[in-house]
Amino acid sequence: MGDWALRPASTADVEAVAELRSVVLRPDLERLGRYDEQRVRQRLRDGFSPAHTWLIEVGGAFAGCVSLRPGEDAHWLEHFYLAPDVQGAGVGAAVLRALLDRCDRDGVRVRLNVLSGSPARRLYERHGFTLASEDPVDVFMVREPTPAAPAD
């Protein structure tokens, strides 16, 4: 799906993103016995950083979000949520590729965590993320920057 765009987030976007997070994470959190309707939204509100977050739009409409927050030894890929009706259409892979290309150019490692058993883990593995550690709830992954191919 080629009709997507990123736009910088603002503080006004927090509630739309919190609601999307609740919808997207619910199946995995319920499977893990950890779904709490208020907590899932509040955790997003507490960690929302518009300066490092973009909204994903498909056909001009809000369809998701993603954050890439600078950390001590890596950037953290966080709050990567796509509306269920957009999932599986290639948007997530395209967004992820664009962000990782930027990190590769800058020589930056990327870290993330994904819920144990989440199908999103396969997307991350396809894009070069490897297991760093895991516990019963979270899987922590890392991706080293890929050097650019030399120009001919």
Secondary structure as GFF3:
##gff-version 3
##sequence-region A 1 152
A	DSSP	beta_strand	4	8	.	.	.	ID=ss1
A	DSSP	three_ten_helix	11	13	.	.	.	ID=ss2
A	DSSP	alpha_helix	14	31	.	.	.	ID=ss3
A	DSSP	alpha_helix	37	47	.	.	.	ID=ss4
A	DSSP	three_ten_helix	50	52	.	.	.	ID=ss5
A	DSSP	beta_strand	53	58	.	.	.	ID=ss6
A	DSSP	beta_strand	61	70	.	.	.	ID=ss7
A	DSSP	beta_strand	75	82	.	.	.	ID=ss8
A	DSSP	alpha_helix	91	106	.	.	.	ID=ss9
A	DSSP	beta_strand	110	115	.	.	.	ID=ss10
A	DSSP	alpha_helix	120	126	.	.	.	ID=ss11
A	DSSP	beta_strand	130	134	.	.	.	ID=ss12
A	DSSP	beta_strand	138	143	.	.	.	ID=ss13
###
